[in-house]
C-alpha cells in the first residue's frame, strides 16, 4: 500500500447480514467525522452519515469496522469509554488484544478503560455489531487530569483529533511512481500495522 497522507475523519466499513461480531457481506466504505451515534431505533436517521449512496437496505444484523488514527498532543493516561447497543470493541495501537471489550447482546451499555498514550498519531479501530432491536454507538475520551478540562475533559471524540490514512486507489501515488492498491488488513484486522 501507499499513503497519500492523513485526512480528517474516520473510515467506516459497513457490512450487512452479519453474525455475532463476524464480518458479514461488505456494502461500502464511507468517511465520518467522529463516533457519535446516540441510542435509538435502527433507522437511517440514527446512523447519520453512513448511507450516502443509498446502498444500505436494512439497519438490522449489520456490522461496522471503524478505522483511523487519534492524535495525542500530551503524554499521559487517557480514559476511553465505549458505549453501545449491541456489542463493540476498541483496539488501540495495532494491538491484537482489545483495549475495551463491550461485546454482548445488550441495551446501551458503557465500558471504560485507561491507557497510557505518548504524543503523536495512534492507530485504532472499533468493531460494532448490531442485532435486531434498538442500537447506538458512541466513544468518549478524557485526557490526564492535569490538562485543561475544557479541552481534555470527558467528551465525544473531538473531530480535530481524528484522522484516516488515504490509501492510494489508482496506479500512481503522489507522483512517486506506480503502486498497487493492496488491502493489508484482513477482515476486521489491525489497520496499517
HULIN-V31151 format. One record per pair of residues at least 6 apart in sequence whose C-alpha atoms are under 6 Angstrom apart, sorted by the first residue. I is the first residue (numbers start at 1). J is the second residue. D is the distance in Angstrom with one decimal. If there is no record, write none. Layout:
# HULIN-V31151
[[I | J | D] [I | J | D]]
This chain:
# HULIN-V31151
[[1 | 181 | 5.5] [1 | 182 | 5.4] [2 | 167 | 5.8] [2 | 168 | 5.6] [3 | 166 | 5.6] [3 | 167 | 4.7] [3 | 168 | 5.9] [4 | 166 | 5.5] [5 | 165 | 5.8] [5 | 166 | 5.8] [6 | 163 | 6.0] [6 | 164 | 5.5] [6 | 165 | 4.6] [7 | 163 | 5.4] [7 | 164 | 5.5] [8 | 163 | 4.5] [9 | 32 | 5.5] [9 | 33 | 4.3] [9 | 162 | 5.4] [9 | 163 | 4.8] [10 | 31 | 5.4] [10 | 32 | 5.4] [10 | 67 | 5.9] [10 | 68 | 5.2] [10 | 163 | 5.9] [10 | 164 | 5.3] [11 | 30 | 5.8] [11 | 31 | 4.6] [11 | 66 | 5.7] [11 | 67 | 5.3] [12 | 29 | 5.4] [12 | 30 | 5.4] [12 | 65 | 5.6] [12 | 66 | 4.4] [13 | 28 | 5.9] [13 | 29 | 4.3] [13 | 64 | 5.6] [13 | 65 | 5.0] [14 | 27 | 5.6] [14 | 28 | 5.6] [14 | 64 | 5.0] [15 | 24 | 5.6] [15 | 25 | 5.2] [15 | 26 | 4.5] [15 | 27 | 5.4] [15 | 62 | 5.6] [15 | 63 | 5.1] [16 | 24 | 5.7] [16 | 25 | 5.2] [16 | 62 | 4.3] [17 | 24 | 5.4] [17 | 61 | 5.4] [17 | 62 | 5.8] [18 | 24 | 4.0] [18 | 61 | 5.4] [18 | 62 | 5.3] [21 | 129 | 5.4] [33 | 159 | 5.8] [34 | 159 | 5.9] [35 | 138 | 5.4] [35 | 139 | 5.8] [36 | 138 | 4.5] [37 | 47 | 6.0] [37 | 136 | 5.3] [37 | 137 | 5.0] [37 | 138 | 5.7] [38 | 136 | 5.1] [39 | 135 | 5.5] [39 | 136 | 4.2] [40 | 134 | 5.6] [40 | 135 | 5.6] [41 | 134 | 4.7] [42 | 59 | 5.3] [42 | 134 | 5.8] [42 | 135 | 5.8] [43 | 59 | 6.0] [60 | 131 | 5.8] [60 | 132 | 5.0] [61 | 130 | 5.4] [61 | 131 | 4.8] [62 | 130 | 5.4] [63 | 128 | 5.4] [63 | 129 | 4.5] [64 | 127 | 5.8] [64 | 128 | 5.0] [65 | 126 | 5.9] [65 | 127 | 4.8] [66 | 125 | 5.3] [66 | 126 | 5.1] [67 | 125 | 4.5] [68 | 123 | 5.8] [68 | 124 | 5.8] [68 | 163 | 5.7] [68 | 164 | 4.4] [69 | 121 | 5.9] [69 | 122 | 5.2] [69 | 123 | 4.3] [69 | 124 | 5.8] [69 | 162 | 5.8] [69 | 163 | 5.1] [69 | 164 | 5.8] [70 | 121 | 5.6] [70 | 122 | 5.3] [70 | 161 | 5.4] [70 | 162 | 4.9] [71 | 120 | 5.5] [71 | 121 | 4.5] [71 | 161 | 4.9] [72 | 119 | 4.9] [72 | 120 | 5.2] [73 | 119 | 5.0] [74 | 119 | 5.3] [75 | 117 | 5.6] [75 | 118 | 4.5] [75 | 119 | 5.2] [76 | 116 | 5.4] [76 | 117 | 5.6] [76 | 144 | 5.7] [77 | 115 | 5.5] [77 | 116 | 4.2] [77 | 144 | 5.4] [78 | 114 | 5.5] [78 | 115 | 5.4] [78 | 142 | 5.6] [78 | 143 | 4.7] [78 | 144 | 5.8] [79 | 113 | 5.7] [79 | 114 | 4.4] [79 | 141 | 5.5] [79 | 142 | 5.1] [80 | 112 | 5.4] [80 | 113 | 5.5] [80 | 140 | 5.9] [80 | 141 | 4.6] [81 | 111 | 5.6] [81 | 112 | 4.1] [81 | 139 | 5.6] [81 | 140 | 5.0] [82 | 110 | 5.5] [82 | 111 | 5.5] [82 | 139 | 4.7] [83 | 109 | 5.3] [83 | 110 | 4.0] [83 | 137 | 5.7] [83 | 138 | 5.2] [84 | 108 | 5.0] [84 | 109 | 5.6] [84 | 136 | 5.4] [84 | 137 | 4.4] [85 | 106 | 5.7] [85 | 107 | 4.9] [85 | 108 | 4.4] [85 | 135 | 4.7] [85 | 136 | 5.2] [86 | 105 | 5.0] [86 | 106 | 5.1] [86 | 130 | 5.3] [87 | 102 | 5.7] [87 | 103 | 3.7] [87 | 104 | 4.9] [87 | 128 | 5.7] [87 | 129 | 5.2] [88 | 102 | 5.0] [88 | 103 | 4.8] [88 | 127 | 5.4] [88 | 128 | 4.4] [89 | 100 | 5.5] [89 | 101 | 4.7] [89 | 102 | 5.6] [89 | 126 | 5.5] [89 | 127 | 5.3] [90 | 98 | 5.6] [90 | 99 | 5.6] [90 | 100 | 5.0] [90 | 126 | 4.6] [91 | 98 | 4.6] [91 | 99 | 5.4] [91 | 124 | 5.5] [91 | 125 | 5.3] [92 | 124 | 4.4] [93 | 122 | 5.5] [93 | 123 | 5.0] [93 | 124 | 5.8] [94 | 190 | 5.5] [94 | 193 | 5.8] [139 | 156 | 5.8] [140 | 155 | 5.1] [140 | 156 | 4.2] [140 | 157 | 5.4] [141 | 154 | 5.3] [141 | 155 | 5.8] [141 | 157 | 6.0] [142 | 152 | 5.6] [142 | 153 | 4.8] [142 | 154 | 4.0] [143 | 152 | 4.8] [169 | 181 | 5.6] [171 | 178 | 5.5] [171 | 179 | 5.8] [172 | 178 | 4.7] [172 | 179 | 5.9]]
